[in-house]
Amino acid sequence: MSVLERSPFLYLLCVIAGFALLRVPLTGFWAPLSPLVVLIGVLAILIFSLVLIIQGVLSLVKRR
């Protein structure tokens, strides 16, 4: 088992980082990258939330 599989807090922090990416105001030179940053933020939220749900379900199944 790797360190990432044992640390749900890391996945939670990745979800929070995804929300932070959604709130980043990109202006000036970086403004054209705004849609890409929003897409990365949404993907981070969805993927890491899904991983947390799967780990929770697997944890419940292993206990029975």
N, C-alpha and C positions, 0 to 999 in steps of 0.2 A: 504494500500500500504506500503510495507516495505521500509527500507532505501535503499536497494540494487536496487530496481526497480526505484528509483528516481535519481540514480546517474550514468549516463552514463560514467562519468569520471573514476569511479572505474573499469568499464569494459574495458575502453581504457587502463588503467594502467595494467590490467591483460593481455591484448594483448601484450603490451610492455614487460611485464615480460616473456611472452612466447618466444618472440624474444631474450630476454636476456638469457634464458635457452638454446637456440640453440647455443649461442656463448660461453658458459662456457667450458673452456678446463679442462677436468678431467684427471689427471695424477696420477701415482703411485697407491696407494691403491684404489682410487675411479674410476680408468679407466674402470673396468668391468661394472660400472653403466652408462657409457656414452650413450649406446643405449636407456636405460630407460629414462634418462634425456631428450634426444632428442624427444622421443615419448611424454613425458609429455608436453614439449614445443610446439610441433606441435598441440597436442590436445587442449592446452590452447588457442593458436592462433585461431584455427578453431571454438571452442565452443564460446568463448567470442566475436569473430567477428560476428558469426551468431546471437548471442543475441543482439548485437548492431544493426544489420540490421533489425531484427524483431522489436525491440523497435522503430526504425526510421519509419518503415512502419506503425506500429500501431499508432504512433504519427501523421502521415500524415492522416490516415483514421479517427482518432478522430476529427481532425480539420474540416473535411468536413461535 
